[in-house]
């Protein structure tokens, strides 16, 4: 149990710390959220049209639309612009809860990795390292790449996330490989 607790805590600090570096210091995510000089007019138009927080696909049809209506919209929109919009009616600068939740998510993910490692018969450095790295690859493929596949998430977003998942879990894997591999 000591191995899982210490492994998870240190691993979560490393994984969360990497995220902080990649976002705030290294500029890995600079292309993830682009700037437009039309932002003020866009936000005015959007906030005048949308009141409910949520994610919107534009264009779209109301829930319950028929298959025929969806097919017609698809034909009508072929070759035209579209967007996915995440809307929040208010902005709050306080990042305390996001940081706390981010660390707790890292902790749970590394704890899950440690529970898998605990069940492995081979706890050599390379075996543990590749188990952790597998977590990073699965995170990227199932969360980010599937968003690219079905939702058109741009490669500029995927690029930073791929680096984060491989580097963050790679660093965590180095720690866990050492931690579980020592006698």
Residue, then its C-alpha position, 0 to 999 in steps of 0.5 A: x500500500x505504501x508503494x501505491x500511496x507514495x507512487x501516486x502522490x509523487x507521480x501526480x506532482x510530476x504529471x501535474x507539474x509537467x502540465x503547468x510547465x507545458x501550458x505556462x512556461x514552454x508554450x506547447x499549447x500556444x496554438x490551442x486557443x487562437x486569437x481573432x481581432x473580431x472577438x468583441x463583436x463575436x462575443x457580443x453576437x454570441x452572448x446576445x443569442x445564447x443564454x445557456x452555458x454549454x457546447x454548441x455545434x454550428x450549424x445543428x438541428x434541435x434534438x429530436x430532428x428526423x434523420x431526413x432533416x439531418x441529411x438535408x442539413x448535411x447536404x446544405x452545409x457541404x463545403x461551408x464553414x462550421x464551428x464547435x463553440x463552448x459558451x460560458x455566460x460569465x468569466x471568473x479569473x479565480x483558478x483555485x478550484x481548477x488547479x485543485x481539481x487538476x491535481x486531484x485528477x492527476x492523482x486519481x489517474x496515477x493511482x489507477x496506473x499504480x494499481x495496474x502496476x501492482x498487479x503486474x508480475x514484472x515490475x522491472x523499470x521498462x515494464x513499469x515505464x511502458x505501463x505508464x506510457x500506455x496510460x498516456x497513449x490511451x488518454x491521447x487516443x481516446x480523449x483527444x484523437x477521437x475528438x479529432x476523428x468525430x469532432x474535427x479537433x484541429x491538429x494544432x490542439x492535438x499536437x500539444x496534447x500529444x506532447x503532454x500525454x507522452x511527456x507527462x506520462x513518460x516522466x511519471x513512468x520514469x519515476x514509477x519505474x524507479x520506484x517499483x523497480x528498486x528492491 
